[in-house]
Amino acid sequence: MTAVWQTTRFAIDLARPQVMGIVNVTPDSFSDGGAHASTHAALLHCEQLIEEGADILDIGGESTRPGSPAVPLEEELARVVPVVREALRLRVPVSVDTYKPEVMHAVLELGADIINDIWALRRPGALEVVCAHPACGVCLMHMHRDPQTMQVAPMSGDVVPAVREFLELQVTALTNRGVRPERIVLDPGVGFGKTVRQNFALLARQAELLGSGLPLLAGWSRKSSLGAVTGIEAAGERMVPSVAAAVLAVDKGAAIVRVHDVRETVAALAVWQAMNRERHREETRQ
């Protein structure tokens, strides 16, 4: 697997799991909508996440929860650009969660490190924006249908090969245009057009998504599938299952976890890392 994620300003070391902290500059995200909607509140949250141990910040100005309406371009720019401009001074990689090529262009002009696209650069113009940039990182996610309809008619059948094949096609589209593989990370899109069982199949069989040698990002934080299996209805109360899912994803090979609960995830991964070090020592002795 690629040991480094090359981004605009940083070569991110993937030898240890990276924690990507979520910064929703939105009034309607599914678990923390409105909590960080102003530029000032969002920047305070960025600083808090870094203090808690976040390696990467992921800033988004449009909710993509099931059924969420699209946000007009000018509104998304007004939400995101001021936050990104200031967050770039915090000396950590800054990712922007957007599918609009105009937003991608604007934040890359500011110096953003990563484009995190739920549409995997399928929207007209998005592929061209990323390919024109010399170094930005990109995360390609699998999504069935669109946020408005993805859970109305989720996928059917075995999703693992379908997700793998889709991501491989999108990677080829990028590399054929000259984007180096070390700039690319893949996201299977937990909760984006899949049933509860299908989401857990992606976790149980995550190794099947690692065959390309590209790093995997896992985004389980506070997802409804965790509520379905635990009975915890309120998204904001799903911290414990979210942390459990993040550790399981890392144990199965994910290089990055995208989370709301940074402090708790960092602590849990420290336990996992300590166990792993001892396991490797034992294996070396044998």
Protein Blocks (a to p, Z undefined) as FASTA:
>chain_A
ZZbdcdfklccdfkbccdddddddbfkbfklgojlmpfklmmmmmmmmmmnopabdcddf
bdcbehiacddfklmmmmmmmmmmmmmmnopacddddfbfklmmmmmmnopabdcdfklo
paghklmmmmmpmkbccdddddehifklmmmmgcehjfklmmmmmmmmmmmmmmmnopaf
klpccdehgoiapafklmmmmmmmmmmmmmnopacdddfehpaklmmmnopablklmmmm
mmmmmmmmmmnopabdcdfblmlmmmmmmmmmmmmmmmmmmmmmZZ
